[in-house]
């Protein structure tokens, strides 16, 4: 009831009033230097509240370190800088806990191709989670290769094509060095079902047995037309008529009983 009266007196909703109290308490009792700047009128309320919110669940010594460090620049500090300072405080004051958290984060690294996301245009999704330095270098290499690729596609599209180039290290090295590309090393095995009409261009849909989804006949032609992939075609006869029997029958060849 008291909180409702406080909020009503200020013309605020109960939620807004609760938030104001929640931010005011750490400002007054855990961030005295930031609080002093707020009272002096040289720090915007919203900036002070953001700093207070960042230490709401942090240990007391972390709040004290942050107060000492951020108070002189509180009028300019942004959210990114604030997060970085909090990370530094935790590293300085709780190195063992941060080391454990870092090891857990390293265990969560992965590179996952989501095969279930492939659509009828042959587009799929992949997620990467790894060390920032590795991903930063990978991102830079993608851009460098994309800049060297011919074509009128948008730059972001060419970055996705660069992923395919990197799948063939020899080709990627040649492209980056400006030397002739070697014969394609990539060998992709796809089991695709196409009807005779599809081969003749009369049926627009086939089925990719590898992914289990229908694909456009044009997409199959696109896969087969890539110059960076070694293509081999193994024809499979698909009989339109299958003769079956429902009982054992003795053959009529000589010597059979």
C-alpha positions in Angstrom: 0.0 0.0 0.0 2.8 2.4 0.9 4.4 1.8 -2.5 1.1 2.6 -4.2 0.8 5.9 -2.3 4.4 6.8 -3.2 3.8 6.1 -6.9 0.4 8.0 -6.9 2.0 11.0 -5.2 4.5 11.3 -8.0 2.0 10.6 -10.7 3.6 7.3 -11.6 2.4 3.8 -12.2 3.1 1.3 -9.5 5.7 -0.4 -11.7 7.4 2.9 -12.5 7.4 3.9 -8.8 8.9 0.5 -7.8 11.6 1.0 -10.3 12.5 4.4 -9.0 12.8 3.1 -5.5 14.9 0.1 -6.7 17.4 2.5 -8.4 17.4 5.1 -5.7 18.5 2.7 -2.9 21.8 1.5 -4.5 22.5 5.0 -5.7 22.2 6.4 -2.1 23.9 3.5 -0.2 26.2 1.8 -2.7 27.2 4.5 -5.1 27.9 7.6 -2.9 30.1 9.4 -5.4 27.7 8.9 -8.3 24.9 10.0 -5.9 26.8 13.2 -5.0 27.1 14.1 -8.7 23.4 13.5 -9.1 22.6 15.8 -6.1 24.9 18.5 -7.5 22.9 18.6 -10.6 25.7 17.7 -13.1 24.5 14.2 -13.8 21.3 13.3 -15.7 18.9 11.1 -13.7 18.6 8.5 -16.4 22.4 8.1 -16.5 22.5 7.7 -12.7 19.7 5.1 -12.8 21.4 3.1 -15.5 24.5 2.9 -13.3 22.5 1.9 -10.3 20.7 -0.8 -12.2 23.9 -2.3 -13.3 25.0 -3.0 -9.7 21.7 -4.0 -8.3 22.6 -7.7 -8.1 26.4 -7.3 -7.9 28.5 -7.8 -4.7 29.1 -4.7 -2.5 32.8 -4.5 -3.4 32.0 -4.5 -7.1 29.6 -1.6 -6.6 32.3 0.3 -4.6 34.9 -0.3 -7.3 32.5 0.9 -10.0 31.5 3.9 -8.0 35.2 5.0 -7.6 35.9 4.3 -11.3 32.9 5.6 -13.1 31.9 8.6 -11.0 34.4 11.1 -12.7 33.0 10.1 -16.2 29.4 9.2 -15.2 28.1 12.0 -17.4 29.5 10.4 -20.6 29.7 6.7 -19.9 27.6 4.6 -22.2 26.0 1.1 -21.8 28.9 -0.6 -23.6 31.6 1.1 -21.4 29.5 0.4 -18.3 29.4 -3.3 -19.2 33.1 -3.4 -19.8 33.8 -1.8 -16.5 31.6 -4.3 -14.7 33.5 -7.1 -16.4 36.8 -5.6 -15.3 35.5 -5.3 -11.7 34.5 -8.9 -11.6 37.8 -10.0 -13.1 39.7 -8.0 -10.5 37.7 -8.9 -7.5 36.4 -12.4 -8.4 39.0 -13.9 -10.7 38.2 -17.6 -9.7 34.5 -17.2 -10.4 35.2 -15.6 -13.8 37.7 -18.3 -14.7 35.1 -20.9 -14.0 32.5 -19.0 -16.1 35.0 -18.7 -18.9 35.7 -22.4 -18.9 32.0 -23.1 -19.1 31.7 -20.6 -22.0 34.5 -22.4 -23.8 32.7 -25.7 -23.4 29.7 -24.1 -25.1 31.6 -23.4 -28.4 30.1 -25.0 -31.5 29.7 -24.8 -35.2 26.3 -26.3 -36.1 24.8 -26.8 -39.5 21.0 -26.9 -39.1 20.0 -29.4 -41.9 16.3 -29.1 -41.0 16.4 -25.4 -42.1 17.1 -26.1 -45.8 14.3 -24.9 -48.0 13.3 -25.6 -51.6 15.9 -23.0 -52.8 18.7 -24.9 -51.2 19.2 -22.2 -48.5 20.0 -23.4 -45.0 21.3 -21.9 -41.7 24.4 -22.4 -39.6 25.4 -21.0 -36.3 28.9 -20.4 -34.9 29.8 -19.8 -31.3 33.5 -19.5 -30.6 36.4 -17.4 -29.4 35.9 -13.8 -30.4 39.4 -13.5 -31.9 38.8 -16.5 -34.1 35.4 -15.3 -35.2 36.7 -11.8 -35.8 39.5 -13.2 -38.1 37.0 -15.5 -39.9 34.7 -12.5 -40.5 37.5 -10.5 -41.9 38.5 -13.4 -44.2 35.0 -13.7 -45.5 34.9 -10.0 -46.4 38.3 -10.3 -48.1 37.3 -13.2 -50.2 33.9 -11.7 -51.0 35.6 -8.6 -52.3 37.6 -10.7 -54.8 34.6 -12.7 -56.1 33.1 -11.7 -59.4 29.5 -11.1 -59.8 26.7 -8.6 -59.2 25.4 -10.0 -56.0 25.2 -7.8 -53.0 28.3 -7.8 -50.7 26.5 -9.7 -47.9 25.5 -12.4 -50.4 29.0 -12.7 -51.7 30.1 -13.2 -48.1 27.9 -16.3 -47.9 29.5 -17.5 -51.2 32.9 -17.0 -49.5 32.0 -19.7 -47.0 31.8 -22.1 -49.9 35.2 -20.9 -51.1 36.7 -21.5 -47.7 35.4 -25.1 -47.8 38.1 -25.6 -50.4 41.3 -24.4 -48.8 43.4 -24.6 -51.9 40.9 -22.5 -53.9 40.7 -20.0 -51.1 44.5 -19.7 -50.9 44.7 -19.3 -54.7 42.0 -16.6 -54.7 43.7 -14.7 -51.9 47.1 -15.0 -53.6 45.7 -14.0 -57.0 46.9 -17.2 -58.6 45.0 -19.6 -60.9 42.5 -21.7 -59.0 43.3 -25.5 -58.9 40.8 -28.2 -59.8 37.9 -28.2 -57.4 38.5 -30.4 -54.3 35.0 -30.3 -53.0 33.1 -33.5 -53.5 29.5 -33.4 -52.4 27.3 -36.5 -52.5 23.6 -35.7 -53.0 21.0 -38.3 -53.8 18.4 -36.5 -55.8 15.3 -38.0 -57.3 14.2 -36.5 -60.6 11.5 -37.8 -62.9 12.0 -38.0 -66.6 9.8 -35.0 -67.0 12.0 -33.0 -64.7 15.1 -33.9 -66.7 13.3 -32.7 -69.8 12.3 -29.5 -68.0 8.6 -30.4 -67.7 8.4 -31.1 -64.0 9.6 -28.3 -61.7 10.0 -30.4 -58.5 12.5 -33.1 -57.5 13.4 -34.6 -54.1 16.7 -34.4 -52.3 17.2 -37.7 -50.5 20.1 -36.3 -48.5 17.9 -33.7 -46.8 14.5 -35.3 -47.2 12.9 -32.2 -48.7 11.5 -31.3 -52.1 13.7 -29.1 -54.2 13.1 -27.1 -57.4 14.5 -28.7 -60.5 16.3 -25.4 -61.1 18.1 -25.8 -57.8 19.4 -29.2 -58.9 20.7 -27.6 -62.1 22.3 -24.8 -60.1 24.2 -27.4 -57.9 25.3 -29.3 -60.9 26.5 -26.2 -62.7 28.8 -25.0 -60.0 32.4 -24.7 -61.1 33.8 -25.1 -57.6 32.5 -28.6 -57.0 33.6 -31.9 -58.5 30.5 -33.5 -60.1 30.0 -37.1 -60.9 26.7 -38.5 -62.2 25.7 -42.0 -61.4 22.5 -42.9 -63.3 20.0 -45.1 -61.5 17.3 -47.0 -63.5 13.9 -46.4 -61.9 11.6 -48.9 -63.5 8.1 -47.8 -64.1 6.8 -51.3 -63.7 7.8 -53.9 -61.1 6.8 -57.5 -61.6 6.1 -59.2 -58.3 4.6 -62.5 -57.2 3.0 -63.5 -53.9 4.3 -67.1 -53.8 7.3 -69.2 -54.7 7.4 -70.4 -58.2 9.7 -73.2 -59.6 11.7 -72.0 -62.5 11.7 -73.8 -65.9 15.4 -73.8 -66.5 17.1 -77.2 -67.2 18.2 -79.0 -64.1 15.6 -77.3 -61.8 13.3 -79.6 -60.0 
